[in-house]
Amino acid sequence: MRAGKLDKTITIERSAASVDEYGTPSEGWSPVATVRAQVIQATTEEFMRSFGQASEAAAVFRIRHLDGITPGDRVTYQGRPFDIKEVKELGRRAGIDLRCVAQGA
């Protein structure tokens, strides 16, 4: 993985529950890591085969290896949240492809 291709910044976030001073629980997202990434756009045909829908915006984010990322997490890129659909390891802990779908697309 070449460092020059990791030219974008993404934030990986995890769902977190918190309780305010009145005892009311609330759901939110807390940042896990801010990392450099290469953004790879998936084609509609590839996306249709993988997930069965073609009307949603899909992207693949390639990052250096980071332990603990699951499909329950999400990626924020340019202020837009993306749900992680698949985490694919590249090589022997060399990197990770995060296959994502934009929320609200």
Contact map, one row per residue, 1 for C-alpha under 8 A:
111010000000000000000000000000000000000000000000000000000000000100000000000000000000000000000110000000000
111111000000000000000000000000000000000000000000000000000000000000000000000000000000000000000000000000000
111111000000000000000000000000000000000000000000000000000000000000000000000000000000000000000000000000000
011111100000000000000000000000000000000000000000000000000000000000000000000000000000000000000000000000000
111111100000000000000000000000000000110000000000000000000000000000000000000000000000000000000000000000000
011111110000000000000000000000000001110000000000000000000000011000000000000000000000000000000000000000000
000111111000000000000000000000000001110000000000000000000000000000000000000000000000000000000000000000000
000001111100000000000000000000000001111000000000000000000000000000000000000000000000000000000000000000000
000000111110000000000000000000000111100000000000000000000000000000000000000010000000000000000000000000000
000000011111000000000000000000000111100000000000000000000000000000000000001111000000000000000000000000000
000000001111100000000000000000111110000000000000000000000000000000000000001110000000000000000000000000000
000000000111110000000000000000111110000000000000000000000000000000000000111100000000000000000000000000000
000000000011111000000000000011111000000000000000000000000000000000000000111100000000000000000000000000000
000000000001111100000000000011110000000000000000000000000000000000000001110000000000000000000000000000000
000000000000111110000000001111000000000000000000000000000000000000000001100000000000000000000000000000000
000000000000011111000000001111000000000000000000000000000000000000000000000000000000000000000000000000000
000000000000001111100000111100000000000000000000000000000000000000000000000000000000000000000000000000000
000000000000000111110000111100000000000000000000000000000000000000000000000000000000000000000000000000000
000000000000000011111111110000000000000000000000000000000000000000000000000000000000000000000000000000000
000000000000000001111111110000000000000000000000000000000000000000000000000000000000000000000000000000000
000000000000000000111111000000000000000000000000000000000000000000000000000000000000000000000000000000000
000000000000000000111111000000000000000000000000000000000000000000000000000000000000000000000000000000000
000000000000000000111111100000000000000000000000000000000000000000000000000000000000000000000000000000000
000000000000000000111111110000000000000000000000000000000000000000000000000000000000000000000000000000000
000000000000000011110011111000000000000000000000000000000000000000000000000000000000000000000000000000000
000000000000000011110001111100000000000000000000000000000000000000000000000000000000000000000000000000000
000000000000001111000000111110000000000000000000000000000000000000000000000000000000000000000000000000000
000000000000001111000000011111000000000000000000000000000000000000000000000000000000000000000000000000000
000000000000111100000000001111100000000000000000000000000000000000000000000000000000000000000000000000000
000000000000111100000000000111110000000000000000000000000000000000000000000000000000000000000000000000000
000000000011110000000000000011111100000000000000000000000000000000000000000000000000000000000000000000000
000000000011110000000000000001111100000000000000000000000000000000000000000000000000000000000000000000000
000000000011100000000000000000111110000000000000000000000000000000000000000000000000000000000000000000000
000000001111000000000000000000111111000000000000000000000000000000000000000000000000000000000000000000000
000000001111000000000000000000001111100000000000000000000000001000000000000000000000000000000000000000000
000001111100000000000000000000000111110000000000000000000000001000000000000000000000000000000000000000000
000011111100000000000000000000000011111000000000000000000000111100000000000000000000000000000000000000000
000011110000000000000000000000000001111100000000000000000000111000000000000000000000000000000000000000000
000000010000000000000000000000000000111110000000000000000011110000000000000000000000000000000000000000000
000000000000000000000000000000000000011111000000000000000011110000000000000000000000000000000000000000000
000000000000000000000000000000000000001111100000000000000111000000000000000000000000000000000000000000000
000000000000000000000000000000000000000111110110000000000111000000000000000000000000000000000000000000000
000000000000000000000000000000000000000011111110000000000000000000000000000000000000000000000000000000000
000000000000000000000000000000000000000001111111000001000000000000000000000000000000000000000000000000000
000000000000000000000000000000000000000000111111100001000000000000000000000000000000000000000000000000000
000000000000000000000000000000000000000001111111110000000000000000000000000000000000000000000000000000000
000000000000000000000000000000000000000001111111111111000100000000000000000000000000000000000000000000000
000000000000000000000000000000000000000000011111111111000000000000000000000000000000000000000000000000000
000000000000000000000000000000000000000000001111111100000000000000000000000000000000000000000000000000000
000000000000000000000000000000000000000000000111111100000000000000000000000000000000000000000000000000000
000000000000000000000000000000000000000000000011111110000000000000000000000000000000000000000000000000000
000000000000000000000000000000000000000000000011111111000000000000000000000000000000000000000000000000000
000000000000000000000000000000000000000000000011001111110000000000000000000000000000000000000000000000000
000000000000000000000000000000000000000000011011000111110000000000000000000000000000000000000000000000000
000000000000000000000000000000000000000000000000000011111000000000000000000000000000000000000000000000001
000000000000000000000000000000000000000000000000000011111100000000000000000000000000000000000000000011001
000000000000000000000000000000000000000000000000000000111110000000000000000000000000000000000000000011001
000000000000000000000000000000000000000011000010000000011111000000000000000000000000000000000000001111000
000000000000000000000000000000000000001111000000000000001111100000000000000000000000000000000000001111000
000000000000000000000000000000000000001111000000000000000111110000000000000000000000000000000000111100000
000000000000000000000000000000000000111100000000000000000011111000000000000000000000000000000000111100000
000001000000000000000000000000000000111100000000000000000001111100000000000000000000000000000011110000000
000001000000000000000000000000000011110000000000000000000000111110000000000000000000000000000011110000000
100000000000000000000000000000000000100000000000000000000000011111000000000000000000000000000111000000000
000000000000000000000000000000000000000000000000000000000000001111100000000000000000000010001111000000000
000000000000000000000000000000000000000000000000000000000000000111111000000000000000000000000011000000000
000000000000000000000000000000000000000000000000000000000000000011111000000000000000000000000000000000000
000000000000000000000000000000000000000000000000000000000000000001111100000000000000000000000000000000000
000000000000000000000000000000000000000000000000000000000000000001111110100000000000001000000000000000000
000000000000000000000000000000000000000000000000000000000000000000011111100000000001011000000000000000000
000000000000000000000000000000000000000000000000000000000000000000001111110000000011111000000000000000000
000000000000011000000000000000000000000000000000000000000000000000000111110000000011000000000000000000000
000000000001111000000000000000000000000000000000000000000000000000001111111000000011000000000000000000000
000000000001110000000000000000000000000000000000000000000000000000000011111100001111000000000000000000000
000000000111100000000000000000000000000000000000000000000000000000000000111110001111000000000000000100000
000000000111100000000000000000000000000000000000000000000000000000000000011111111100000000000000000000000
000000001110000000000000000000000000000000000000000000000000000000000000001111111100000000000000000000000
000000000100000000000000000000000000000000000000000000000000000000000000000111110000000000000000000000000
000000000000000000000000000000000000000000000000000000000000000000000000000111111000000000000000000000000
000000000000000000000000000000000000000000000000000000000000000000000000000111111100000000000000000001100
000000000000000000000000000000000000000000000000000000000000000000000000011110111110000000000000000001100
000000000000000000000000000000000000000000000000000000000000000000000000011110011111000000000000000111100
000000000000000000000000000000000000000000000000000000000000000000000011111000001111100000000000000111100
000000000000000000000000000000000000000000000000000000000000000000000111111000000111111000000000011110000
000000000000000000000000000000000000000000000000000000000000000000000010000000000011111000000000011110000
000000000000000000000000000000000000000000000000000000000000000000000110000000000001111100000000111100000
000000000000000000000000000000000000000000000000000000000000000000001110000000000001111110000001111000000
000000000000000000000000000000000000000000000000000000000000000000000000000000000000011111000001111000000
000000000000000000000000000000000000000000000000000000000000000010000000000000000000001111111111100000000
000000000000000000000000000000000000000000000000000000000000000000000000000000000000000111111111100000000
000000000000000000000000000000000000000000000000000000000000000000000000000000000000000011111110000000000
000000000000000000000000000000000000000000000000000000000000000000000000000000000000000011111110000000000
000000000000000000000000000000000000000000000000000000000000000010000000000000000000000011111111000000000
100000000000000000000000000000000000000000000000000000000000000110000000000000000000000011111111000000000
100000000000000000000000000000000000000000000000000000000000011111000000000000000000000011111111100000000
000000000000000000000000000000000000000000000000000000000000011111000000000000000000001111001111110000000
000000000000000000000000000000000000000000000000000000000001111000000000000000000000011111000011111000000
000000000000000000000000000000000000000000000000000000000001111000000000000000000001111100000001111100000
000000000000000000000000000000000000000000000000000000000111100000000000000000000001111100000000111110000
000000000000000000000000000000000000000000000000000000000111100000000000001000000111110000000000011111000
000000000000000000000000000000000000000000000000000000011110000000000000000000000111100000000000001111100
000000000000000000000000000000000000000000000000000000011110000000000000000000011110000000000000000111111
000000000000000000000000000000000000000000000000000000000000000000000000000000011110000000000000000011111
000000000000000000000000000000000000000000000000000000000000000000000000000000000000000000000000000001111
000000000000000000000000000000000000000000000000000000111000000000000000000000000000000000000000000001111
